[in-house]
Amino acid sequence: MRIDLNGAATEIVARTLADALAELGYGGNALATALNGQFVPAALRADTPLRDGDRVEVLAPMQGG
Amino acid sequence: MRLYDVDLGSRLLLGTAQYPSPQVLTDAIAASGCEVITVSLRRESVGVAGTNGFWPLVQATGARILPNTAGCHSAQEAVTTARMAREVFGTDWIKLEVIGNADTLQPDPFALVEAARILCAEGFEVFPYTTEDLIVAERLLDAGCRVLMPWGAPIGSGRGLRQPDALASMRGYFPDVPLIVDAGIGAPSQAAQAMELGFDAVLLNTAVARAGDPVAMARAFGQAVAAGRLAHEAGLMPPRDMAVPSTPVLGMADLRPGGLA
């Protein structure tokens, strides 16, 4: 299916958020995820199904003021 | 200084963006003496996962982390960002920014209060980036905020305290609320001015990161903040409209050629 990953159209095979992160190569880094504008806690990623057209945000610590 | 039940020795909070190198950032944090640093969350690129060395770097500084919601333009975006930040950074602290105008980066006070109410109810310890407006400040306190962060000047402008009288009123009106001047500080003298007004702390970033020598500037800000606080505690003299001689006039010699007669 095709999802919107951090603003870019991305083809994935995975059916859940947790599997998608693994498929895309996000390792065990400090990451936070959101699906269609809603925060998805790490513990719920495996139980969060993805559908075609979903917007997924994967965020990491960055410099800030 | 105590912020949300945490005792801190330094009254300077430092941002981590725009430094010329990671090493300069860590050296500047150390030189400033600050114990709280601000960070953000941004998109992590596919394929470079694991290359983000920023998080281990800031963890190694030992500083307390204050994540921000920079760039959010709605309460909903800010709330979602705060929830994500709490999980990644493992802290209830959140610097709540809800921007109302892309050019001035001034806070949207309505969305700010709305987001603060939601986050405080969820147990966040909110540091709202606000204006010097007293009614907005009251609403933020009603929402559950126990710290307020009025701006000195627009973010990144380095203009210092644009409304010193309004900031002084705010200090007087909320004597027991920790108040931090956040944004717009460009020089150590401006940070000292905020501290002399009785503010509890200052938060700045660009003035250090963009200095010719950020590490030296970080030290300068640390000293200015400490000096300004000490001056506030010492009690500043009241201003006078006319000159008053500081040297005693009693005992002045009469050195005029003809004397008094």
Interface residues (C-beta under 8 A of the other chain):
Chain A: L5 N6 G7 T10 L24 G25 Y26 G27 N29 A30 L31 A32 T33 A34 G37 Q38 F39 P41 A42 E57 V58 L59 A60 P61 M62 Q63 G64 G65
Chain B: G15 T16 A17 Q18 Y19 L25 T38 V39 S40 L41 R42 R43 E44 S45 V46 G47 A49 G50 N52 F54 W55 V58 P67 N68 A70 Q76 E77 T80 R83 M84 A85 E87 V88 F89 I155 G156 N205 T206
